[in-house]
Amino acid sequence: MIRKISHKPELCPEVINYIHNIVDSPDTEVLDFGRRGPGIGDEFLKQKQFAKLHISNQDTSLDNNYQGVQRSYQNIICHRFLHTTADYNRCIQQLFKMLSQRGSLFLSARSTDCQEYTNRNKYIQNNVFENDFKYIKFFMNNEINQLVTNAGFAVIEDGAFTEISKFSGKENTYKYVIAVK
């Protein structure tokens, strides 16, 4: 079942639940991988006595140059980023390399259930469009699960959520997975 929420700076409940489930000691370290968006840092400020948040701002215009992340993490959040990268297979493989053994990953990306996709917006061609090095890939049902599994992860939870875009006013539907290495 897809749960709908309106656009707010807060995180969707799926990410908040993931954060609350992984933050269990002052030594918990989490990498927020991708574009820095509102919410994840704020949620960790609420948990500041429990966790350390590391932020990686990847620039998709630089062909997803992952050189800034040189170590492994027990937990990684890659929320609303995968669909903006031109080489999503490489992104998932890099996430696998950065994740510690038995670590967990929260990954979300735009779905073909989006109004923007289903209405065949004039800017969308072949599920991907380019605009100053910006890509939008819409993932089909189970496609993210297959990509994550092919990279070596085991999916332990998946689902979907919908938000209203603050820019277009259209529904943005996201698929998400929680996976372990």
N, C-alpha and C positions, 0 to 999 in steps of 0.2 A: 504494500500500500504506500502511495506517495503522500507525504505530509506536506501541506502548503503553509508557508509563512510569508508575511510581507517583508519588504526590505527594511532592515534595521541594522545598526552597526554591530549588534550582538551576533554571536555565532549561532549556528543551528544547533539544536539539542544533540545531534549525533556527535559533533565535535566536542561539545561540552562534556557529554558522557564519557567520551574517549579520554579526555584530559583527566577527568575525575577518577577514572579507572586506572590510569597509569601513574598518577602522582601519589606515591605512597611513602616517600622518604625525602629528606633534604638532599640526598644524592641523586635523585631522579633527574636525568638530563633529557631534554627533548629538543630536537631540531625542527624548527618551523621552516620548511623548505619551499621556496618559490617566491612569489611576490608578497611583499609585506602588506597585508590587508588589515582592516580593523578587526578587533575582537580577540585574536589568539593571544597577543601580548597582554591585553586587558584581563583575559581569563586567568593568565598565569600570575598577574599582579594580585589577583584574589587568592592565589595559591602560593604566594611568594615564599612563605616559610617552608614550603614543601618541595619546590622544584626549581630547576635552573633551565631557563629557556635560551636557546641559541637561535639566532635568526640568520637565514641565508637569503639574500635578495638576488635571485638569479635574473639576469638580463636576457630575455629571449631574443633580443636583436643581435646578440653576440653568439648565435648558434648554440645556445645553452651551455655556455662555458662554465663547467662545474668545478673549476680549479680552486674556488674559494673554500671548499669543504674538504679538509685533509684528514679527517679522523672519522671514527665510527660512533654511532649513537645507539642507545638502547631503544629509543622511540623516535619516530619521525612523523610529522604531520605535513602532508602535501595537499593543502586544501585549495580548491578552485584554481589550480595552476596547470595541471597536465594538459588540459584542452587548449592552452595558449602556446604550447611548445610545438615546434615544427617536427621534432624527432621524439615523439612520446615513448617509443621503444627504448631509445637511449636513456631517456629520463628515468624510466622504471628500472633499467639495468643499473644506473648510477645509484638510485635509491637502495637497491639491493646491496651494492658494494658498501654504501655508507652505514647500513644497518648492522648492528652487532648480532652475533649468533643468538637466537631465541628472542630477538628484538621484535617490536611491533610497528606497523605502519598504518596510518590513516590516510587514505587517498580518495580525493573526489574530483570529478570532472563533469563537464556539460554532457547532457544526454540528447539522444535523438527525439526524446519526448518534449523538448523545448518548443514553445510556440515559434521561436525564431527559426528553428529547423523545419517544423511541420508546415509553417506558412510559406516556406521557400522564399525567404527574404532575398531581394535582388542582389545582395552582397555575398550570398553564399553560393559557392560553386564547388561541386564535388566534396561537400562536407567541410571544406577548408577554405578560408579566404585569407588573403594577404593584404595588410594595410600597414605600411611602415614597419615591416618585419613582425607584424602581429598575426598570429594564426589562431583560428578557432576550429577545433575538431569536435564534432558531436559523436559521442560514443554510443553504439548500439547496445541493447540489452545483452548482458553477459560478456561484452567485449573487454571491459576493464578486468573482469575476473580472469579471462583467458590470458591477457597480457601479463598480469601479475603472476599467475601460475606458471606461465612460460619462462618468466624471469627467475623462478625458483622459490617464490613465496607460497605459503599455504593460506588460503582465504578462510577466515573464521567468522566473518559477518559481512553482509552486503545489504544494500538497500538504496533508497532514493529519497530526495527531498526537493521541494520547489520553493523558490523565492521570486519575488517581484523585483525586476531590475529597476534600480533607481535612475538609470539612464534612459531606457526605452519604455519602461512601464509594462513590459512583457514578462510572462512567466519564464524563468530560467529553471529548468529541471536538471538536477545533478544526480549522478550515480556515485555511490561511495562503496569502498571496501575497507575492511580492517583485516590486515594480513600479518603473518609472522614469518620469520626466516628460520 
